[in-house]
Amino acid sequence: MRVLVTGGSGFVGRRLLAALRERGDDVFSAAPSRGDDEHLPLELTDRDNVRAVVELARPELVFHLAAQSFVPASLERPLETYAVNVDGTAYLLEALRVAAPKARLVFASSAQVYGNRPLTDMPLRETLAPSPANPYAASKAAAEALILASHASYGLDAVIGRAFNHIGPGQDPRFAIPAFAQRLARVASGHERVLSVGNIETERDLLDVRDVVAAYVALAERGQSGEIYNVCSGSAVKMREVLRRLVNVAAVAVEIREDPSLLRAAEVPRAVGDPSKLKRTTGWAPRIALADSLREVYAEARDREAALAGPGEAG
């Protein structure tokens, strides 16, 4: 099958490309140009470029992962986030309508679209109306609406996966868990003694990135067109507990301090989803335990720190 993956150079995209190639698909990866031949150059804010990528790939299946996905960046630069995530999705939908009208689209949305919900709404289900609390969440909710409108108006074969927080080796250290691991690796190497944190009382539904990829593939194969599915574990863990486990993995003594500058506006205190629709429809289930994911995240951070230290400083 001819498959196009937008955002193929990203955290999830790299894993998805490997999974698709392993099963024998003819895969085209599109991502912002970095001067290499691995990815088709993609600029989501350029309508003609998006059209050219679709015409070149002629996909039967599209995974749309490319996005501005960092919430703090969306708060600082909301118009840029809307341009990439909303306009870019609109350009992709138009390109598919014209150049690949029979392709199936799997869209990587976000649980952020649910917003800040009362505990009575937990676990979050797909029937809840979106209530985004930041520009990133708003952009994903808008993109979902565009996709569903294309499904209704033009018969677009599309499935939406609302992914909750995912983790694993290779994640951008701007995100909380790899940032914790990186700082703990510096503590272990003797370069730091204090770990500054934001709000670690928040609770998150965490999945390993490999389970997220498996869910997207399952949705491509068995998801019902025009439907939305939560991609989540169904249980929540406090970030304080995640940090405690990472400290235990690192086996270091560290002072943890709350830094007001790291507190995020409109922080969602608890987010846990109901994955039963995804499981019932596709047979998917998570396979990788949180403890295993955290060990791998810390091992990667430790190896990176040792490489930066060099042979003279490595301990």
Residue pairs with C-beta under 8 A, 6 or more apart in sequence:
1 25
1 26
1 60
1 61
2 25
2 26
2 28
2 57
2 58
2 59
2 60
2 61
3 20
3 25
3 26
3 27
3 28
3 59
3 60
3 61
3 62
3 63
4 27
4 28
4 30
4 53
4 54
4 57
4 59
4 61
4 62
4 63
4 103
5 13
5 16
5 17
5 20
5 27
5 28
5 29
5 30
5 62
5 63
5 65
6 13
6 30
6 31
6 42
6 44
6 53
6 62
6 63
6 64
6 65
6 66
6 92
7 13
7 30
7 31
7 64
7 65
7 66
7 67
7 108
8 14
8 16
8 17
8 29
8 30
8 31
8 38
8 39
8 65
9 29
9 31
9 32
9 34
9 38
9 39
10 31
10 65
10 66
10 69
11 166
11 168
11 170
11 171
11 172
11 209
12 65
12 108
12 166
12 209
12 212
12 213
12 216
13 29
13 31
13 63
13 65
13 66
14 170
15 168
15 170
15 209
15 210
15 212
15 213
16 63
16 65
16 213
16 216
16 217
17 27
17 29
19 213
19 214
19 217
20 27
20 217
21 27
23 217
25 61
28 40
28 53
28 56
28 57
28 59
29 38
29 39
29 40
30 39
30 40
30 41
30 42
30 53
30 57
30 66
31 39
31 40
31 41
31 42
31 66
32 41
32 42
32 43
33 39
33 41
33 42
33 43
40 53
40 56
40 57
41 49
41 53
42 49
42 50
42 53
42 66
43 49
43 50
44 50
44 66
44 83
44 84
44 87
44 88
44 89
44 91
44 92
45 83
45 84
45 87
45 88
46 91
47 91
47 94
50 88
50 91
50 92
50 95
51 91
51 94
51 95
51 98
51 99
53 95
54 62
54 92
54 95
54 96
54 99
54 100
55 95
55 99
57 100
58 99
58 100
59 100
59 103
60 100
60 102
60 103
60 104
61 103
61 104
61 106
61 220
62 92
62 96
62 100
62 103
62 104
62 105
62 106
63 106
63 108
63 216
63 220
64 89
64 92
64 105
64 106
64 107
64 108
65 108
66 84
66 88
67 84
67 85
67 88
67 108
67 139
67 140
68 74
68 77
68 80
68 81
68 84
68 85
68 136
68 139
69 110
69 136
70 136
70 172
70 174
70 175
71 112
71 134
71 136
71 137
71 264
72 174
72 264
73 80
73 81
73 136
74 81
74 134
74 135
74 136
74 139
75 134
75 135
75 264
75 265
78 135
81 135
81 136
81 139
82 135
82 138
82 139
82 142
84 139
85 136
85 139
85 140
85 142
85 143
86 139
86 142
86 143
86 146
89 107
89 143
89 146
89 147
90 146
93 105
93 146
93 147
93 150
93 156
96 103
96 105
96 156
97 150
97 154
97 156
101 154
101 155
101 156
102 157
103 157
104 157
104 158
104 159
104 220
104 225
105 147
105 156
105 157
105 158
105 159
106 158
106 159
106 160
106 161
106 216
106 219
106 220
106 223
107 143
107 144
107 147
107 158
107 159
107 160
107 161
108 161
108 163
108 216
109 140
109 143
109 144
109 160
109 161
109 162
109 163
109 228
110 136
110 137
110 140
110 162
110 163
111 124
111 162
111 163
111 164
111 165
111 205
111 230
111 232
111 271
111 273
112 132
112 133
112 134
112 136
112 137
112 140
112 268
113 130
113 131
113 132
113 137
113 140
113 141
113 144
113 162
114 121
114 124
114 128
114 130
114 131
114 162
114 271
115 130
115 131
115 132
115 133
115 137
115 268
116 131
116 133
116 266
116 268
116 269
117 124
117 128
117 131
117 268
117 270
117 271
119 270
121 128
122 236
122 270
122 272
123 234
123 272
123 273
123 274
124 230
124 271
124 272
124 273
124 274
125 230
125 273
125 274
125 277
126 162
126 227
126 228
126 229
126 230
126 277
130 137
130 141
130 144
132 138
132 140
132 141
133 266
133 268
134 265
134 266
144 160
144 228
147 156
147 158
147 160
148 158
148 160
148 226
150 156
150 158
151 157
151 158
151 225
151 226
152 226
157 225
158 225
158 226
159 219
159 220
159 223
159 224
159 225
159 226
159 227
159 229
160 227
160 228
160 229
161 215
161 216
161 219
161 223
161 228
161 229
161 230
161 231
161 278
162 228
162 229
162 230
162 231
162 273
163 207
163 212
163 215
163 231
163 232
164 204
164 205
164 206
164 207
164 230
164 231
164 232
164 233
164 271
164 272
164 273
165 204
165 205
165 206
165 207
165 271
166 206
166 207
166 208
166 209
166 211
166 212
167 177
167 178
167 206
167 207
167 208
167 209
167 293
167 294
167 297
168 208
168 209
168 210
168 293
168 296
168 297
169 296
169 297
169 299
169 300
170 209
170 300
171 177
171 178
171 209
171 297
172 178
173 179
173 182
173 301
176 198
176 239
177 242
177 246
177 294
177 297
178 297
178 300
178 301
180 195
180 197
180 242
180 243
180 246
181 246
181 250
181 294
181 297
181 298
181 300
181 301
182 301
182 304
182 305
183 192
183 195
184 195
184 246
184 247
184 250
184 252
184 254
184 298
184 301
185 250
185 298
185 301
185 302
185 304
185 305
186 192
186 305
187 193
187 195
187 250
187 252
187 254
188 250
188 251
188 252
188 302
188 305
189 305
189 306
189 309
189 313
189 315
190 315
193 254
193 255
194 254
194 255
194 256
194 257
195 243
195 254
195 255
195 256
195 257
196 257
196 258
196 259
196 262
197 243
197 256
197 257
197 258
197 259
197 262
198 258
198 259
198 262
198 263
198 264
199 239
199 258
199 263
199 264
199 267
200 238
200 239
200 240
200 243
200 258
201 238
201 239
201 240
201 269
202 238
202 239
202 267
202 268
202 269
202 270
203 236
203 237
203 238
203 239
203 269
203 270
203 271
203 272
204 236
204 237
204 239
204 242
204 271
204 272
205 232
205 233
205 234
205 235
205 236
205 271
205 272
205 273
206 233
206 237
206 242
206 290
206 293
207 215
207 231
207 232
207 233
207 286
208 286
208 288
208 290
208 292
208 293
210 287
210 288
211 233
211 286
211 287
211 288
212 231
214 284
214 287
215 229
215 231
215 278
215 282
215 284
216 231
218 278
218 282
218 283
218 284
219 229
219 278
219 282
221 282
222 281
222 282
222 283
223 229
223 281
223 282
224 281
227 277
227 281
229 277
229 278
229 281
229 282
230 273
230 274
230 275
230 277
230 278
231 273
231 275
231 278
232 272
232 273
232 274
232 275
233 273
233 275
233 286
234 272
234 273
234 274
234 275
234 276
235 272
236 270
236 271
236 272
237 290
242 290
242 294
243 256
245 290
245 291
245 294
246 294
246 297
246 298
247 254
249 294
249 295
249 298
250 298
250 302
278 284
279 285
306 314
309 315
